[in-house]
Structure formats: structure tokens, C-alpha cells
Amino acid sequence: MVTNMTKITLDRKQCIFCGLCIEVAPEAFEAKGEKSAVKDNIDFSNKKTMENVQMAVDACPVRAIKIVK
């Protein structure tokens, strides 16, 4: 369940910048320098956005992304 307290974290030290998160969920992730980053102002009430974020979490080869509720 998505709440107002939902937050996405991305460990930039762990990130290898494969770009999967940006490809799968461009509404939530962006490139910053040579790493991925979580965008500001993500619409957590949008079901498709959250499905895409979950796919990005599952696809990350180094498990650098987490959803915190």
C-alpha cells in the first residue's frame, strides 16, 4: 500500500549506472553525473508509477534501490 510516507532510496555508492531504473521508471529516476538518482516530486498515488518503481527495484543488478513505507 502506498502512503504519504512512501519513499524511494537509491544507494548511489552501490549504483553501477546500468540505466535499468531510468529505462523502466523514467517518472521516478534520472541520470545525475555518472549515477542514477531518484527524482523529486514522484506521484506515489499513481499505480502505474509504483508498479514501474517496483520493477526497477527488482531489476537493479546491485540491489541499490529500496522502497521505504
C-alpha positions in Angstrom: 0.0 0.0 0.0 1.3 3.4 -1.0 1.1 6.1 1.7 2.2 9.7 2.1 5.2 8.2 3.9 6.4 6.2 0.9 10.0 7.0 -0.1 12.4 5.6 -2.6 16.0 5.3 -1.7 18.9 4.7 -4.1 22.4 3.9 -2.7 24.5 6.0 -5.1 27.7 4.4 -3.8 26.4 1.0 -4.8 24.9 2.2 -8.1 26.8 1.0 -11.2 24.7 3.2 -13.6 23.4 0.4 -15.7 20.4 2.6 -16.5 17.7 0.0 -16.0 15.9 2.1 -13.4 15.7 5.0 -15.7 14.6 2.8 -18.6 11.9 1.1 -16.5 10.7 4.0 -14.4 11.7 7.3 -16.0 9.0 9.0 -14.0 11.0 8.2 -10.8 14.6 8.1 -11.8 17.1 10.3 -13.7 20.8 10.4 -14.5 22.9 12.7 -12.4 26.5 12.7 -13.4 27.6 9.1 -13.7 25.0 7.7 -11.4 21.2 7.3 -11.2 19.2 9.4 -8.9 15.6 9.5 -7.5 13.6 12.4 -8.9 11.8 14.8 -6.6 8.0 15.0 -6.6 7.2 11.5 -7.6 3.4 10.8 -7.8 3.1 7.9 -5.3 -0.6 7.8 -5.8 -0.2 6.7 -9.4 -0.5 2.9 -9.5 1.5 2.6 -12.8 4.4 4.7 -11.4 4.6 2.4 -8.3 4.4 -0.7 -10.5 7.3 0.7 -12.6 9.3 1.6 -9.5 8.8 -2.0 -8.1 10.1 -3.3 -11.5 13.1 -1.1 -11.2 13.8 -2.4 -7.6 13.5 -5.9 -8.9 15.7 -5.3 -12.0 18.6 -3.5 -10.2 21.5 -5.8 -10.5 23.2 -4.5 -7.4 20.0 -4.0 -5.3 20.7 -0.3 -4.8 17.1 0.7 -4.8 14.6 0.3 -2.0 11.0 1.3 -1.3 10.5 2.5 2.2 7.0 2.8 3.6 
